[in-house]
Structure formats: C-alpha cells, structure tokens
C-alpha cells in the first residue's frame, strides 16, 4: 500500500514547516555535505513540492533540477518558481545520461521509493566521478523514540518503510561510492496543541496509510498520551541523518 500523493499534494505545504530559517538550517547541511557551489549541477530526487529544492537554489545559485513521480506535487512546485527545472520521473529510472550531475540529494524521500537499492544505483549512474549523493533521512532508533511512536501503528509502519542507515551505506558502496554519515541536531520547543494539530492534518505520509477508523482511534490515543507525557510544551533535539556517498574514481 502506498500513500495517495495526489491527495497529499493538496495540503502538503499547509501542514509542513515552511519557515525560511528552518529550511535554510537543514538545507545548509545538504549544501555542505554535497559540496554544492554556484557552478554545480544538482538533482533533487523526490523533490515533492520543492521546499528544499528551491531553498538550495536560492542559497547557492546552482543549476538545480527537481524530480518527482507525482504530477500533483510537481504542479505545486512549478507554481512556486520557474528557476528550477522540474522533471517528472522515477527515482529507479532517472531520465538523465551517465555522469550528468555534480550532486544529487534525496531529502526525506528514500523511504517513499519502491526499490530503494535501485534508486541509489541510479543516482550513482548519473553522478559524476567524485560527485556526492546526500540522503537526508532518519534512523530506526529515532523512529522508536520519536513522539510519532505514541500514535499506534506509526512506528511499526515506518520501521518497514525507512531503510536503516547501515543498509543505505551498503547500497552506496555496492554502487561504487564511499559512504559515511553525519548526525545533525537542533533544539526545538513546540506547543503540544500544535503537534496534535499536525497529526490531525496527517502531516506525514505514514498517516495516509491508515484507514479513517484506525486513524481516529489512534489520534485519540496519541492526544491523550502527548498531554500526559509532555503537558503543554514538547521539547526535544530534532535529529536528522545525512548519509553521504562519494562516487569513487
């Protein structure tokens, strides 16, 4: 079962963080680990509505393309800017020639791909020798310990959807890349009412995989446990993993 990305596209930007400082903070690490400059040719695979794609282009002036399989997601992206080249295509069969890009990014999207190992291999194929593939993702440990896990069923689904960090590194090595990862953290404080509202709006695609009755039951349990555990304010260290593959000589 896969999320309905057409439906998600209708509300995606309304329920995701579009704060410029937030996007620039996480994008700055994509730029650093991807060694992106104003001369770089960059592909953002699984770009969705282009939140990080556009931020990357704005911060660097690089030649950036965004690719996604969803017509509806790309429609939203195109409405935001014509500076980026928006391309419809599959992560497992990239419509580009060999060694075309200096840097490829996959930002919280690898878990959405049907054949994740093949997507990594395809990224390596169209990446120039010495170029960087940067995969922004989360770890299984974070999934188990996140507030998302208070929503019944979500952690179990995401543990199946998200590949483990060592697995991503292995796929990179098998595709001819040297692999490493970096952990980046940022303090955050969010009103519990806001977190509950995000979940009510199904702001992560995992929640689209639950039927309406299962979702409503889970939401009631989640709201109760969030208020009992955190009171009015949720505090944590927001953590993302940047898995970096450099295409070998």
N, C-alpha and C positions, 0 to 999 in steps of 0.2 A: 504493500500500500504506500502511495506517495502523496504528499500534500498537493492541494489544488493551487498552483501558483497563480492562476488567473484570478482566483478569489483573493489570494493573499495580496496581489498587486494593488487591489482596490483600496486597501487600508494600510499597506506596509509602512509608508512614510509617516503616517499619522501616529503610529504606535511605536516606532523606533526612534532612538535618540538621534536628533539631527543637530544638536548643539555643536557649533563650529569648533569650540575648544576640545570637546570630546573627540570628534572625528579627527582633528589635527593631531591630537596626542597619539592615538593609535596608528594613524597614517604615517607619522614621523618615523615610527619604527619600521614600517614597511619600506620607506624610502632609505633608511639607514641600512637595514639588512639586505635590501635589494640593490644597494649601491646605485640608486637612481639619480641621474643628473638631468639637466635640461636637454642634453643630447641623446638621452636614452629612448629606445623604442620599447614600450611597455604594453603588456596584455594583462588585463584583469579578468580572470576566468570565473564565471558565476557571479557576474557583477550586479545582478538584481536591478534595482532602480538607480544604481550608480553613486551611492553615497560616498563610498571610499574611492571609487574611480575618479570622480570629479575632484575630490579633495586632493588626491595625489597629483592630478594635472594642475590644479591651482597652485599647489605648493612648489612644484618643480618646473613647470613649463615643458615637461617631457611630451613626446609624441605617444599619447595613451589611447589604447583601444579597450573597449569593454565588450565581453562576450557573455551571452546568456541564452539558454534554451527557450525561455519564456517570452512569447510575443508581448504579453501584457506588461511584464517587468521592463522590457526594453522600451515600450511605448512611454512609460513613466520617465525612464532615463532620458530619452530623446527630448521630452518636453522641458527638461531642465537645462540642457546645453547641447549645442551643435559642435562644440570644440572637440569633443571626444568622438572617435569613430565607433559607433555602436553596431555590433555584429550578432546576428542570430546564429547559433551553432551549438554543437555538442562538445562538452569537455573531453569526451572519449574519442572524438574525431575532429580535431581542430582544423578549420578551413584555411590553413596557412602552410607555406612551404617550410622546408627544413631550415633551421638556424636563422630564423627571421627576427626574433626578439632578444633584446638585451636582458630584460627582466620580465618574469611572469609572477603574478600574485594570485592567490586563491584565498579570499578573505571570508572566513566563516561560511564556506560553501562546499568544501570537500565532502562533508557528510551527506550532502544532497545528491551527489553523483551516484549513478547506478553502478559503475565499475570504477572504483576509486583508484585501484592499481593502474588501470589503463589510462586514466586521466593524468596520473603522474608521468607515465611513459610518454604520453602525447605532449605534455608540457616540455619534457626533456628533448623531444624530437624537434620542436620549433624554437628551442632556446639556443642561442649562440654558444659556442665553446667559451667557457669562462663566465657565462651568464648565471644569473641567480633565479631560482624558484623559491618564493616565500609563501608558505602556507600558514595563515593565521587560524588557529583552532583552539580547542580546549582539551583538557586531559580527562581521563576516566576518574581520576581522583577528585578533580573539581566537580565533575558531574555528580558524583556520590555525595559531595559535601555542600553543594550549592543549595540556595533556597528553593530552586526548582524541584529538588528532591522531595520537598514537602507536599508536592502535588502528586497524588497517587498515580503511578504508572509512568510518569515522565522520565525518571532516571533509567528505568529498565529499557524504555524505547531508545533513549539517547545513547546508552552504553552499546546498543547494537548499531546505531546509526554512525556514531563518531568512531573513526579508527583510532587506535592507541598511538601515542607518539612514537614508540619503537617501531611500530608497523609502518608508519609514514616514512621514517628514516630508512627502513629496509627497502621499501619500494623505490625511494630515491636512489639508493646505492645500486639496486638492480637495474635502474635506468641510466646508469653511467654518471651519477652525481656523488660528490662528497656531501655528507649530511651532518647537520648539527641543529641544536635548538636553543632558543633563548626564552626565558620567562620574564614577562613584564607585568608589573603590578601597579595599581593606582587605588588610593583610598577613595571610598565613596560613602556617602550617607544619603539614604533615600527614605522619605516617609513611607511607612508600611501601607498606607492607603494608596499611594502611587503604585507600589509593587502589585498590590491586589488588582488595581485597575488595569495595569499592563496585562496581567494574566487573564482578566475578564475579557480583554480585547484580543486574546490569543496572539500575543505579540511575538511568539516563537513558533516556528513551523511545526514543531512536535505536537502542539496542541490541536493542530488541524487533523491529526491522525486519530483523535478521539471522537467517538460519536457524541451527539448532543447530550444524551443522558449521562454518559460516562464523564463528559466534561463538566456538567453542572454538579454532579456528585463530588467530583474531585475538587472543583473550585470552592465548594462549601468547606471541605476538609482543609484545604490549603489556607483559606482565610482564617479559620479558627486557629490553626497551628502557627501561622505567622504572627497573629496578635498575641498568642500565649508565649511564644518564644522571644519575640523582639519588641513587643509593646508598640510604641508609636513610630520608632525610628529603626530602620535596618542599616547596620554598619558592617562593612567588610572591606577586604582588599580585592578589588576586581582584578582578575588574573587571566591573561591570555598567553598562549604559547606560539612562538614564531619558529616554525620548522623550516630551516634554510638548506636548500640543495644547490651546490655549485657544480655546473656541468664540467666534467673533467676534460683535460686536454686529450 
